[in-house]
Amino acid sequence: MAGLLVAASLAGACSAPQPAPPRPAALVGTLHGHHHSITSLALSTDGRRLVSGSRDGTARVWDTTRDVEEAVLSPGWWRKAMWTVAISPDGALVAGGSDDFLVRVWDVKTRALHVVLEGHTQSIRVMGWSPDGRVFASGGRDTTVRLWDTATWKPLARLSHGNTVRGLAWAPDGARLFTGTADDVIYAWDVAGGSLLGTLRGHRNTVHALTVTPDGRTLVSGAADQTLRLWNLASTSSSSVLTLDRSDEPVSRWEHYGIHPGPEIMSVAASPDGRVVASAHRDSAIRLWSLPSGRELTHLPSPAATTYAVAFSRDGRLLYSGGDDDAIHIWDLTRVLSVAR
């Protein structure tokens, strides 16, 4: 009997809960409400509202001045995963795209459906308003991007691609649109004419993420090949390739099993001053990069193993991130960048 008691005691000791890892110094807040992974984040032009999309099938609107939930926007009782969200430049409308092939646009104040856009034949993965708000773009697994006139919500153009569209970014002047695809290619489009200007090649796996710096000079792309590329938009050439430093990270268990090819880049965002780029990764920390040098500044060890979305606050002081722990984390970058720079 004594032996059994000792064994039970040892088993209890082994199963005792382990202490939680220390909270990262730059992590200053967390927003809870979603019940599945956060897939997309978008911030209003004035910075007062943050919109999040999730695999729980909802879009949520957050008041960033108080860090509280303002609204839950849902397509109905039959919820499909919502892969992408966007907010209009005037902050009046929020859009969400999901697995049911529809784009829904809600009125932020009334929370009522403003319009439902039909035409896509597969899951919606990317979307966004032009900087002047006159054109809306949506795209995804049906290998197309559709442009819509936001005055009438009538289709303007259908841009065909060779594979699933996974990344989308507008040039600040609204004249060009950039799209990234699962065939490793970035396409540059003339919006007014709906014509292809050229293709940017260099990535060796799916291009998940695109952003253009506020000055319109540099396109930043992130891909499943674990690299970011900086493209000079004056010449549309790849001016730099940013490679992840993983010297302090163990190989993830998914890599051991060959399920994921390492820390893919899932999202990128440029700071308002264009000096910093944030990249979100699968099974790896968020990284901050200096522009134009491309030097890696620091890591942000998020509580989420995989981060799918990042967005800067309008003053560049905060970074919002969302991932597979169903939460939105708020990072105070002044606590790390003042040292890293």
C-alpha positions in Angstrom: 0.0 0.0 0.0 2.8 2.4 0.9 4.3 1.8 -2.6 1.0 2.7 -4.2 0.8 5.9 -2.2 4.3 6.9 -3.2 3.6 6.1 -6.9 0.4 8.2 -6.7 2.2 11.0 -5.1 4.9 11.0 -7.8 2.2 10.9 -10.5 0.5 13.9 -8.9 3.8 15.8 -8.8 4.5 15.0 -12.5 1.1 16.2 -13.6 1.2 19.5 -11.6 0.5 22.5 -13.8 3.6 24.2 -15.1 4.1 28.0 -14.5 2.9 30.2 -17.4 5.8 31.7 -19.4 6.5 35.3 -18.5 4.5 38.0 -20.3 6.5 39.7 -23.0 7.5 43.2 -22.0 6.0 44.8 -25.1 2.6 43.0 -24.7 0.3 45.6 -23.1 -3.2 44.2 -23.8 -5.4 41.4 -25.2 -8.9 41.6 -26.7 -11.1 38.5 -26.2 -14.3 37.7 -27.9 -13.7 35.4 -30.9 -14.1 31.7 -30.5 -11.7 30.6 -33.3 -8.5 31.8 -35.0 -8.2 35.4 -36.0 -7.6 35.5 -39.7 -7.6 39.2 -40.6 -7.3 42.7 -39.1 -8.1 46.1 -40.5 -7.8 49.5 -38.9 -9.9 52.6 -39.8 -8.2 55.6 -41.3 -8.6 57.6 -38.1 -7.4 54.6 -36.1 -10.4 54.6 -33.7 -11.8 51.3 -34.9 -10.2 47.9 -35.4 -12.0 45.2 -37.4 -11.2 41.5 -36.9 -12.3 38.5 -38.9 -12.2 34.9 -37.6 -12.8 31.3 -38.5 -15.7 31.5 -36.0 -17.6 33.2 -38.9 -17.9 36.7 -37.5 -16.3 40.1 -37.9 -15.9 42.2 -34.8 -15.5 45.9 -34.5 -13.4 47.2 -31.6 -13.1 50.7 -30.2 -9.3 51.2 -29.9 -9.7 54.3 -27.7 -11.1 52.0 -24.9 -10.0 48.6 -26.1 -13.6 47.3 -26.0 -15.8 45.4 -28.4 -18.3 47.7 -30.2 -20.2 45.3 -32.5 -20.4 41.7 -33.7 -21.2 41.3 -37.4 -22.4 37.9 -38.5 -23.8 36.6 -41.8 -26.4 34.6 -39.9 -26.8 31.4 -38.0 -25.0 29.3 -40.6 -21.5 30.7 -40.2 -18.7 29.9 -42.6 -15.1 30.8 -41.8 -14.4 34.5 -42.4 -11.0 34.8 -44.0 -10.7 38.5 -44.7 -12.1 41.8 -43.5 -11.7 45.4 -44.6 -13.0 48.9 -43.5 -13.8 51.7 -45.8 -11.6 54.8 -45.8 -14.4 56.9 -44.1 -14.9 54.2 -41.5 -18.6 53.9 -42.4 -18.6 50.4 -43.9 -17.0 47.0 -42.9 -16.7 44.1 -45.4 -16.2 40.4 -44.7 -15.4 37.6 -47.1 -15.9 33.9 -46.2 -16.2 30.4 -47.4 -19.8 30.9 -48.8 -18.4 32.8 -51.8 -20.1 36.0 -50.8 -18.8 39.4 -49.8 -20.9 41.1 -47.2 -20.7 44.8 -46.5 -22.2 46.2 -43.2 -23.0 49.7 -42.0 -20.9 50.3 -38.9 -23.4 52.5 -37.1 -26.6 50.5 -37.7 -24.8 47.1 -38.0 -27.3 46.3 -40.9 -26.2 44.7 -44.1 -25.5 47.4 -46.7 -24.9 45.1 -49.7 -24.1 41.5 -50.5 -21.7 41.1 -53.5 -22.3 37.9 -55.6 -20.2 36.5 -58.4 -17.3 34.7 -56.9 -17.4 30.9 -57.2 -15.0 30.0 -54.4 -13.9 31.1 -51.0 -13.0 34.8 -50.6 -9.5 35.3 -49.3 -8.6 39.0 -50.0 -10.3 42.3 -50.2 -9.9 46.1 -49.8 -11.1 49.5 -50.6 -9.0 51.9 -52.8 -7.6 54.8 -50.9 -10.3 57.2 -52.2 -13.0 54.6 -51.4 -14.4 54.6 -54.9 -13.4 51.1 -55.9 -13.6 47.9 -53.9 -11.5 44.8 -54.7 -12.3 41.2 -53.7 -10.6 37.9 -54.7 -9.8 34.4 -53.6 -9.8 30.7 -54.6 -11.7 31.2 -57.8 -8.5 32.7 -59.2 -10.1 36.1 -59.8 -10.1 39.6 -58.4 -13.2 41.6 -59.0 -13.4 45.3 -58.9 -16.6 47.0 -57.8 -17.9 50.6 -58.1 -18.8 51.5 -54.5 -21.3 54.2 -55.7 -23.5 51.5 -57.3 -21.8 48.3 -56.2 -21.8 47.2 -59.9 -18.8 45.2 -61.2 -16.2 47.2 -63.0 -13.6 44.5 -64.0 -12.7 40.9 -63.5 -8.9 40.3 -63.2 -7.9 36.7 -64.0 -5.0 34.9 -62.3 -3.4 31.5 -62.7 -4.1 30.3 -59.2 -5.7 31.2 -55.8 -5.3 34.9 -54.9 -3.8 35.1 -51.4 -2.4 38.7 -51.1 -3.7 42.1 -52.1 -2.5 45.7 -51.7 -3.4 49.0 -53.2 -0.9 51.7 -54.2 -1.4 54.8 -52.1 -2.6 56.8 -55.2 -5.1 54.0 -56.1 -3.8 53.8 -59.7 -2.3 50.3 -59.2 -3.3 47.1 -57.5 -1.0 44.3 -56.5 -2.1 40.7 -56.0 -0.2 37.7 -54.8 -1.0 34.1 -55.7 -0.5 30.4 -54.9 1.6 30.1 -58.1 4.3 32.2 -56.4 3.7 35.3 -58.6 2.8 38.9 -57.9 0.6 40.7 -60.4 0.6 44.5 -61.0 -2.7 45.9 -62.4 -3.8 49.2 -63.9 -7.0 49.8 -62.0 -8.6 52.3 -64.5 -8.1 50.0 -67.5 -8.4 46.7 -65.6 -5.3 45.6 -67.5 -2.2 43.7 -66.4 0.9 45.9 -66.1 3.4 43.1 -65.3 4.3 40.2 -63.1 6.9 40.2 -60.3 8.7 36.9 -59.9 11.2 35.7 -57.3 9.3 33.9 -54.6 9.4 30.1 -54.6 6.1 29.4 -52.8 2.7 30.9 -52.2 2.6 34.7 -51.8 0.4 35.2 -48.8 1.0 38.8 -48.0 1.5 42.2 -49.6 1.8 45.8 -48.4 2.9 49.1 -50.0 4.8 51.6 -48.0 2.9 54.9 -47.4 5.3 56.8 -49.8 4.3 54.4 -52.6 7.9 53.5 -53.4 8.2 50.0 -52.0 6.1 46.9 -52.2 6.8 44.3 -49.5 5.8 40.7 -50.1 5.8 37.7 -47.8 5.5 34.1 -48.8 5.5 30.5 -47.8 9.1 30.3 -48.9 10.0 32.0 -45.5 11.3 35.2 -47.1 10.1 38.8 -47.5 11.0 40.7 -50.7 11.3 44.4 -51.1 10.3 45.6 -54.6 11.2 49.0 -56.0 8.0 50.2 -57.6 9.8 52.7 -59.8 11.5 49.8 -61.6 9.4 46.8 -60.3 12.6 45.0 -59.5 13.3 43.0 -56.3 15.7 45.2 -54.5 16.2 43.0 -51.4 15.4 39.6 -50.0 14.8 39.4 -46.2 15.6 36.0 -44.7 14.4 34.9 -41.3 17.0 34.5 -38.5 16.0 31.3 -36.7 19.2 30.8 -34.7 17.3 31.0 -31.4 14.3 28.9 -32.5 13.9 25.1 -32.4 12.4 23.4 -35.4 8.7 23.1 -34.9 7.0 19.7 -34.5 5.1 20.4 -37.7 8.4 20.7 -39.6 9.5 17.4 -38.2 6.5 15.7 -39.6 6.8 17.6 -42.9 3.3 19.1 -42.6 4.3 22.8 -42.8 7.4 24.1 -44.6 8.5 26.1 -41.6 7.5 29.6 -40.5 5.7 30.8 -43.6 4.9 34.6 -43.7 1.2 34.9 -43.3 0.8 38.7 -43.2 2.8 41.9 -43.5 2.2 45.5 -42.5 4.1 48.7 -42.9 4.3 51.4 -40.2 2.7 54.8 -41.0 6.2 56.4 -41.4 7.3 53.6 -43.7 10.4 52.8 -41.5 9.3 49.5 -40.0 7.6 46.4 -41.5 6.0 43.7 -39.3 5.7 40.2 -40.5 3.4 37.4 -39.0 4.4 33.8 -39.2 3.2 30.2 -38.9 4.7 28.6 -35.8 7.1 31.4 -35.1 7.4 34.8 -33.5 6.3 38.1 -35.1 9.3 40.0 -36.6 10.0 43.6 -37.0 12.2 44.8 -39.9 13.9 48.2 -40.6 13.3 49.9 -43.9 15.0 50.6 -46.3 17.9 48.5 -44.9 15.9 45.3 -44.4 17.6 44.6 -41.1 15.7 42.5 -38.7 15.1 44.6 -35.6 13.5 42.2 -33.1 11.1 39.4 -32.4 7.8 39.6 -30.6 7.1 36.2 -28.9 3.3 36.1 -29.3 1.2 33.8 -27.1 -0.3 32.6 -30.4 1.8 29.9 -32.0 0.8 31.1 -35.4 0.0 34.7 -36.1 -2.2 35.3 -39.2 -2.7 39.1 -39.1 -0.8 42.2 -38.0 -1.8 45.9 -38.2 -0.1 49.1 -37.0 -1.9 51.8 -35.1 -2.0 55.2 -36.9 0.8 56.7 -34.8 2.9 53.6 -35.3 3.3 53.1 -31.5 1.2 50.0 -31.3 1.0 46.8 -33.2 -2.2 44.6 -33.2 -1.8 40.9 -33.9 -4.2 38.0 -34.2 -3.7 34.3 -34.5 -4.6 30.8 -33.5 -5.2 31.4 -29.8 -8.5 33.2 -30.7 -7.2 36.6 -29.3 -6.0 40.0 -30.5 -2.8 41.1 -28.8 -1.7 44.7 -28.5 2.0 45.4 -28.5 3.7 48.7 -27.4 6.6 49.0 -29.9 8.2 51.9 -28.1 9.3 49.3 -25.5 11.4 47.4 -28.0 12.2 49.6 -31.0 13.8 52.4 -28.9 16.4 49.8 -28.0 16.4 47.8 -31.3 17.0 50.8 -33.5 
